Amino acid sequence: MAQQEKIVLWIDRRWKNAIEKHLNGETLQEHMEDVLDDLCNQLPQREYAQISKAIQAESAAAREQEKQRRHGPLTVYSKTVKNGTSKSHPVRNCWMPLKN
């Protein structure tokens, strides 16, 4: 799972409104996200690549886990009755969507 941090900035609304007047239609939040992107891009290439690779691997694992959660194994059984006793045995396993 991604290791995310929430950053909260407190600013007087008057400062925020004044700054946004000079951001040419961009919100302060959008601008701050761009600033963080720029800071990430200034990291050394090797460190940036390591972090990007880890994030992509975590994302792929999370997608696979979600896929496994939505689709579960289903075993199809055959039932035979002989002399008044029944016996079940698996015929095959397959993956079927699970209903939530």
C-alpha positions in Angstrom: 0.0 0.0 0.0 1.3 3.5 -0.8 2.8 5.3 2.1 1.0 8.7 1.8 1.4 11.7 3.9 -1.2 14.5 4.2 0.2 18.0 4.4 -2.0 20.6 5.9 -1.2 24.3 5.5 -3.1 26.9 7.3 -3.3 30.4 5.7 -5.5 33.3 6.4 -8.2 33.5 3.6 -7.2 37.0 2.7 -3.6 35.8 1.9 -5.0 32.9 -0.1 -7.4 35.2 -2.1 -4.7 37.7 -2.7 -2.2 35.0 -3.9 -4.8 33.4 -6.2 -5.5 36.7 -7.9 -1.9 36.5 -9.2 -2.0 32.8 -10.2 -3.8 33.4 -13.5 -6.8 31.2 -12.8 -4.9 28.5 -10.9 -5.9 27.7 -7.3 -3.4 27.9 -4.5 -3.7 24.2 -4.0 -3.0 23.4 -7.7 0.0 25.7 -7.5 1.3 24.1 -4.3 1.0 20.6 -6.0 3.0 21.9 -8.9 5.7 23.2 -6.4 5.8 19.8 -4.8 6.2 18.2 -8.3 9.0 20.5 -9.1 10.7 19.6 -5.8 10.4 15.9 -6.6 11.9 16.5 -10.0 14.9 18.2 -8.4 15.8 15.0 -6.5 18.9 13.1 -7.8 18.0 10.9 -10.7 18.8 7.6 -8.9 16.7 8.5 -5.8 13.8 9.6 -8.0 13.9 6.4 -10.0 14.0 4.2 -6.9 11.0 6.0 -5.4 9.0 5.9 -8.7 9.7 2.2 -9.1 8.6 1.4 -5.5 5.4 3.4 -6.0 4.6 1.7 -9.3 5.2 -1.8 -7.7 2.9 -0.9 -4.8 0.2 0.3 -7.2 0.5 -2.9 -9.3 0.3 -5.0 -6.1 -2.8 -3.1 -4.9 -4.5 -3.6 -8.3 -3.8 -7.3 -8.2 -5.0 -7.6 -4.6 -8.3 -5.8 -5.7 -8.6 -8.1 -8.6 -8.2 -11.2 -6.3 -10.7 -9.7 -3.9 -13.3 -9.3 -6.6 -12.7 -12.8 -8.1 -12.5 -15.8 -5.9 -11.8 -19.5 -6.5 -14.8 -21.7 -7.3 -14.5 -25.5 -7.0 -17.1 -27.4 -9.0 -18.1 -30.7 -7.3 -19.7 -33.8 -8.7 -22.0 -35.8 -6.4 -22.5 -39.5 -6.7 -25.0 -41.6 -4.8 -24.3 -45.3 -4.3 -26.3 -47.6 -2.0 -27.9 -44.7 -0.2 -24.7 -42.8 0.5 -23.6 -39.7 -1.3 -20.0 -38.7 -2.1 -18.8 -35.4 -3.4 -15.5 -34.9 -5.1 -14.0 -31.9 -6.9 -14.1 -31.9 -10.6 -12.3 -28.6 -11.5 -11.3 -25.2 -10.0 -12.0 -22.0 -11.8 -12.1 -18.3 -11.0 -15.5 -16.6 -10.9 -16.5 -13.1 -10.1 -17.7 -12.7 -6.5 -20.9 -10.7 -5.8 -20.5 -7.9 -3.2 
